Amino acid sequence: MLLDAKDIVEWIKEYADLARKDTLIIGISGGVDSSLVSTLCAETGLKTIVVKMPIDQLEEQNNLSNAHASWLLEKYSANVICRSKDLSSVFHQFCDGLTAEESSNLGLANTRSRLRMMMLYQLASTSNGLVVGTGNKVEDFGIGFFTKYGDGGVDISPIADLYKTEVRQMASSLGILQSIIDAAPTDGLWDDGRTDEDQIGATYEELEWAMEYAEGDPLDDRKKEVLEIYRGFHTANKHKMVAIPIFKGS
């Protein structure tokens, strides 16, 4: 099912009105998810602040982010503002304060995401804004492929019910740059530029199949492998996708 972009735009506007917020804050990476969400926000007519937050970013990722920002500013000049906040020095200072035992590559990747979340909420606090999430259905509810209290720390999630294939289709319908739609998905949190598929071991299309898999359907070797990958991530990251456990006394 492909949701209508107009329905999502209206939902964002209604939520902002109920929350008595007049600004939308979105971090843009040059990926199709954040590009779609920022465009949907711009379509509301509300003040939309898109924020580039490079942390030692690769040139090709910066180029895509800059290209999308330019496209937004040209098309939605009346209500879109772009800000660039290079967090590299903040990240380096954080790293310098860690001992070898306190440092890990995965932990530092997640730290990048959490620094960005902090910046978005700082901007939201000074602009009566909502921080808008960019996670899709596979990431948010399938395999938990996001940073807890990082890119998972948001106020609303407009595309969390869209599969990646639906995100690409909607992005295309809104005229988002084809180079962004075609780019290999990446979270941009690693110095080596690894893609999402490199980290997960399966494509988004394969993971979408796994989420829709019905017990008893015929499986070839690759589908068995994908199902194992999906279930492994879903189990390991379940803590991100459910409410925080609360002890309740008798």
Contacts in CASP RR format, 6 or more apart in sequence:
PFRMAT RR
TARGET T0000
AUTHOR 0000-0000-0000
METHOD contacts of the structure
MODEL  1
MLLDAKDIVEWIKEYADLARKDTLIIGISGGVDSSLVSTLCAETGLKTIV
VKMPIDQLEEQNNLSNAHASWLLEKYSANVICRSKDLSSVFHQFCDGLTA
EESSNLGLANTRSRLRMMMLYQLASTSNGLVVGTGNKVEDFGIGFFTKYG
DGGVDISPIADLYKTEVRQMASSLGILQSIIDAAPTDGLWDDGRTDEDQI
GATYEELEWAMEYAEGDPLDDRKKEVLEIYRGFHTANKHKMVAIPIFKGS
1 166 0 8 1.000
2 166 0 8 1.000
2 169 0 8 1.000
2 170 0 8 1.000
3 161 0 8 1.000
3 162 0 8 1.000
3 166 0 8 1.000
3 170 0 8 1.000
5 40 0 8 1.000
5 43 0 8 1.000
5 170 0 8 1.000
5 173 0 8 1.000
5 174 0 8 1.000
8 40 0 8 1.000
8 158 0 8 1.000
8 159 0 8 1.000
9 40 0 8 1.000
9 43 0 8 1.000
9 44 0 8 1.000
11 158 0 8 1.000
12 24 0 8 1.000
12 40 0 8 1.000
12 41 0 8 1.000
12 44 0 8 1.000
12 46 0 8 1.000
12 132 0 8 1.000
12 156 0 8 1.000
12 158 0 8 1.000
13 44 0 8 1.000
13 45 0 8 1.000
13 46 0 8 1.000
15 130 0 8 1.000
15 156 0 8 1.000
16 22 0 8 1.000
16 24 0 8 1.000
16 44 0 8 1.000
16 46 0 8 1.000
16 130 0 8 1.000
19 130 0 8 1.000
19 155 0 8 1.000
20 128 0 8 1.000
21 128 0 8 1.000
21 129 0 8 1.000
21 130 0 8 1.000
22 46 0 8 1.000
22 47 0 8 1.000
22 128 0 8 1.000
22 129 0 8 1.000
23 46 0 8 1.000
23 47 0 8 1.000
23 48 0 8 1.000
23 49 0 8 1.000
23 124 0 8 1.000
23 127 0 8 1.000
23 128 0 8 1.000
23 129 0 8 1.000
23 130 0 8 1.000
24 41 0 8 1.000
24 44 0 8 1.000
24 46 0 8 1.000
24 47 0 8 1.000
24 48 0 8 1.000
24 49 0 8 1.000
24 129 0 8 1.000
24 130 0 8 1.000
24 132 0 8 1.000
25 49 0 8 1.000
25 51 0 8 1.000
25 120 0 8 1.000
25 123 0 8 1.000
25 124 0 8 1.000
25 127 0 8 1.000
25 129 0 8 1.000
25 130 0 8 1.000
25 131 0 8 1.000
25 132 0 8 1.000
26 34 0 8 1.000
26 37 0 8 1.000
26 38 0 8 1.000
26 41 0 8 1.000
26 48 0 8 1.000
26 49 0 8 1.000
26 50 0 8 1.000
26 51 0 8 1.000
26 120 0 8 1.000
26 131 0 8 1.000
26 132 0 8 1.000
26 133 0 8 1.000
26 134 0 8 1.000
27 34 0 8 1.000
27 38 0 8 1.000
27 50 0 8 1.000
27 51 0 8 1.000
27 52 0 8 1.000
27 53 0 8 1.000
27 116 0 8 1.000
27 120 0 8 1.000
27 134 0 8 1.000
28 34 0 8 1.000
28 35 0 8 1.000
28 38 0 8 1.000
28 50 0 8 1.000
28 51 0 8 1.000
28 52 0 8 1.000
28 65 0 8 1.000
28 68 0 8 1.000
28 69 0 8 1.000
29 61 0 8 1.000
29 64 0 8 1.000
29 65 0 8 1.000
29 134 0 8 1.000
29 187 0 8 1.000
29 188 0 8 1.000
30 61 0 8 1.000
30 64 0 8 1.000
30 65 0 8 1.000
30 67 0 8 1.000
30 68 0 8 1.000
30 180 0 8 1.000
30 183 0 8 1.000
31 64 0 8 1.000
31 65 0 8 1.000
31 68 0 8 1.000
31 180 0 8 1.000
31 183 0 8 1.000
31 185 0 8 1.000
31 186 0 8 1.000
32 164 0 8 1.000
32 167 0 8 1.000
32 168 0 8 1.000
32 171 0 8 1.000
32 176 0 8 1.000
32 180 0 8 1.000
32 181 0 8 1.000
32 183 0 8 1.000
32 185 0 8 1.000
33 134 0 8 1.000
33 135 0 8 1.000
33 136 0 8 1.000
33 159 0 8 1.000
33 164 0 8 1.000
33 167 0 8 1.000
33 185 0 8 1.000
34 134 0 8 1.000
35 68 0 8 1.000
35 171 0 8 1.000
35 176 0 8 1.000
35 177 0 8 1.000
35 180 0 8 1.000
36 134 0 8 1.000
36 159 0 8 1.000
36 167 0 8 1.000
36 170 0 8 1.000
36 171 0 8 1.000
36 174 0 8 1.000
36 176 0 8 1.000
37 132 0 8 1.000
37 133 0 8 1.000
37 134 0 8 1.000
37 135 0 8 1.000
37 158 0 8 1.000
37 159 0 8 1.000
38 48 0 8 1.000
38 50 0 8 1.000
38 68 0 8 1.000
38 72 0 8 1.000
39 72 0 8 1.000
39 171 0 8 1.000
39 174 0 8 1.000
39 176 0 8 1.000
40 158 0 8 1.000
40 159 0 8 1.000
40 174 0 8 1.000
41 48 0 8 1.000
41 132 0 8 1.000
41 158 0 8 1.000
42 48 0 8 1.000
42 72 0 8 1.000
42 75 0 8 1.000
42 76 0 8 1.000
42 79 0 8 1.000
42 80 0 8 1.000
43 76 0 8 1.000
43 174 0 8 1.000
45 76 0 8 1.000
45 78 0 8 1.000
45 79 0 8 1.000
46 79 0 8 1.000
47 79 0 8 1.000
47 81 0 8 1.000
47 127 0 8 1.000
48 76 0 8 1.000
48 79 0 8 1.000
48 80 0 8 1.000
48 81 0 8 1.000
49 80 0 8 1.000
49 81 0 8 1.000
49 82 0 8 1.000
49 83 0 8 1.000
49 123 0 8 1.000
49 127 0 8 1.000
50 69 0 8 1.000
50 72 0 8 1.000
50 80 0 8 1.000
50 81 0 8 1.000
50 82 0 8 1.000
50 83 0 8 1.000
51 82 0 8 1.000
51 83 0 8 1.000
51 84 0 8 1.000
51 85 0 8 1.000
51 119 0 8 1.000
51 120 0 8 1.000
51 123 0 8 1.000
52 62 0 8 1.000
52 65 0 8 1.000
52 66 0 8 1.000
52 69 0 8 1.000
52 82 0 8 1.000
52 83 0 8 1.000
52 84 0 8 1.000
52 85 0 8 1.000
53 84 0 8 1.000
53 85 0 8 1.000
53 86 0 8 1.000
53 87 0 8 1.000
53 115 0 8 1.000
53 116 0 8 1.000
53 119 0 8 1.000
54 61 0 8 1.000
54 62 0 8 1.000
54 65 0 8 1.000
54 84 0 8 1.000
54 86 0 8 1.000
54 87 0 8 1.000
54 88 0 8 1.000
55 86 0 8 1.000
55 87 0 8 1.000
55 88 0 8 1.000
55 91 0 8 1.000
55 112 0 8 1.000
55 115 0 8 1.000
55 116 0 8 1.000
56 88 0 8 1.000
56 91 0 8 1.000
56 191 0 8 1.000
57 65 0 8 1.000
57 188 0 8 1.000
58 188 0 8 1.000
58 193 0 8 1.000
61 186 0 8 1.000
61 188 0 8 1.000
61 193 0 8 1.000
64 177 0 8 1.000
64 179 0 8 1.000
64 180 0 8 1.000
64 183 0 8 1.000
67 177 0 8 1.000
67 179 0 8 1.000
67 180 0 8 1.000
68 176 0 8 1.000
68 177 0 8 1.000
68 180 0 8 1.000
69 82 0 8 1.000
71 176 0 8 1.000
71 177 0 8 1.000
72 80 0 8 1.000
72 82 0 8 1.000
73 80 0 8 1.000
73 82 0 8 1.000
83 123 0 8 1.000
85 119 0 8 1.000
87 112 0 8 1.000
87 115 0 8 1.000
87 116 0 8 1.000
87 119 0 8 1.000
90 115 0 8 1.000
91 111 0 8 1.000
91 112 0 8 1.000
91 115 0 8 1.000
94 111 0 8 1.000
94 115 0 8 1.000
95 103 0 8 1.000
95 108 0 8 1.000
105 190 0 8 1.000
109 147 0 8 1.000
109 187 0 8 1.000
109 189 0 8 1.000
109 190 0 8 1.000
110 147 0 8 1.000
110 148 0 8 1.000
110 150 0 8 1.000
110 189 0 8 1.000
112 188 0 8 1.000
112 189 0 8 1.000
113 146 0 8 1.000
113 147 0 8 1.000
113 150 0 8 1.000
113 151 0 8 1.000
113 187 0 8 1.000
113 189 0 8 1.000
114 147 0 8 1.000
114 149 0 8 1.000
114 150 0 8 1.000
116 150 0 8 1.000
116 151 0 8 1.000
117 131 0 8 1.000
117 147 0 8 1.000
117 149 0 8 1.000
117 150 0 8 1.000
117 151 0 8 1.000
117 152 0 8 1.000
117 153 0 8 1.000
120 131 0 8 1.000
121 131 0 8 1.000
123 129 0 8 1.000
124 130 0 8 1.000
124 131 0 8 1.000
124 155 0 8 1.000
130 155 0 8 1.000
130 156 0 8 1.000
131 153 0 8 1.000
131 154 0 8 1.000
131 155 0 8 1.000
132 154 0 8 1.000
132 155 0 8 1.000
132 156 0 8 1.000
132 157 0 8 1.000
132 158 0 8 1.000
133 151 0 8 1.000
133 152 0 8 1.000
133 153 0 8 1.000
133 154 0 8 1.000
133 155 0 8 1.000
133 156 0 8 1.000
133 157 0 8 1.000
133 158 0 8 1.000
133 160 0 8 1.000
134 151 0 8 1.000
134 159 0 8 1.000
135 146 0 8 1.000
135 151 0 8 1.000
135 152 0 8 1.000
135 157 0 8 1.000
135 159 0 8 1.000
135 160 0 8 1.000
136 159 0 8 1.000
136 160 0 8 1.000
136 162 0 8 1.000
136 163 0 8 1.000
136 164 0 8 1.000
136 167 0 8 1.000
136 204 0 8 1.000
137 159 0 8 1.000
137 160 0 8 1.000
137 161 0 8 1.000
137 162 0 8 1.000
137 163 0 8 1.000
137 164 0 8 1.000
137 211 0 8 1.000
138 145 0 8 1.000
138 163 0 8 1.000
138 164 0 8 1.000
138 204 0 8 1.000
138 207 0 8 1.000
138 208 0 8 1.000
138 211 0 8 1.000
139 145 0 8 1.000
139 146 0 8 1.000
140 146 0 8 1.000
140 152 0 8 1.000
140 157 0 8 1.000
140 160 0 8 1.000
140 241 0 8 1.000
141 160 0 8 1.000
141 211 0 8 1.000
141 241 0 8 1.000
142 207 0 8 1.000
142 211 0 8 1.000
142 230 0 8 1.000
142 233 0 8 1.000
142 234 0 8 1.000
142 241 0 8 1.000
143 200 0 8 1.000
143 207 0 8 1.000
143 230 0 8 1.000
143 233 0 8 1.000
143 234 0 8 1.000
143 237 0 8 1.000
144 233 0 8 1.000
144 234 0 8 1.000
144 237 0 8 1.000
144 240 0 8 1.000
144 241 0 8 1.000
145 187 0 8 1.000
145 196 0 8 1.000
145 199 0 8 1.000
145 200 0 8 1.000
145 233 0 8 1.000
145 237 0 8 1.000
146 152 0 8 1.000
146 240 0 8 1.000
147 189 0 8 1.000
148 239 0 8 1.000
148 240 0 8 1.000
151 187 0 8 1.000
152 240 0 8 1.000
159 167 0 8 1.000
159 170 0 8 1.000
162 170 0 8 1.000
163 204 0 8 1.000
163 208 0 8 1.000
163 211 0 8 1.000
164 185 0 8 1.000
164 204 0 8 1.000
164 205 0 8 1.000
164 208 0 8 1.000
165 204 0 8 1.000
165 205 0 8 1.000
165 208 0 8 1.000
168 181 0 8 1.000
171 180 0 8 1.000
171 181 0 8 1.000
172 178 0 8 1.000
172 181 0 8 1.000
184 195 0 8 1.000
184 196 0 8 1.000
184 197 0 8 1.000
185 195 0 8 1.000
185 196 0 8 1.000
185 197 0 8 1.000
185 204 0 8 1.000
186 193 0 8 1.000
186 194 0 8 1.000
186 195 0 8 1.000
186 196 0 8 1.000
187 196 0 8 1.000
187 199 0 8 1.000
196 204 0 8 1.000
197 203 0 8 1.000
200 207 0 8 1.000
200 229 0 8 1.000
200 233 0 8 1.000
201 229 0 8 1.000
202 210 0 8 1.000
202 225 0 8 1.000
202 226 0 8 1.000
202 229 0 8 1.000
202 230 0 8 1.000
206 222 0 8 1.000
206 226 0 8 1.000
207 226 0 8 1.000
207 229 0 8 1.000
207 230 0 8 1.000
209 223 0 8 1.000
209 226 0 8 1.000
210 226 0 8 1.000
210 227 0 8 1.000
210 229 0 8 1.000
210 230 0 8 1.000
210 231 0 8 1.000
211 230 0 8 1.000
213 227 0 8 1.000
219 227 0 8 1.000
END
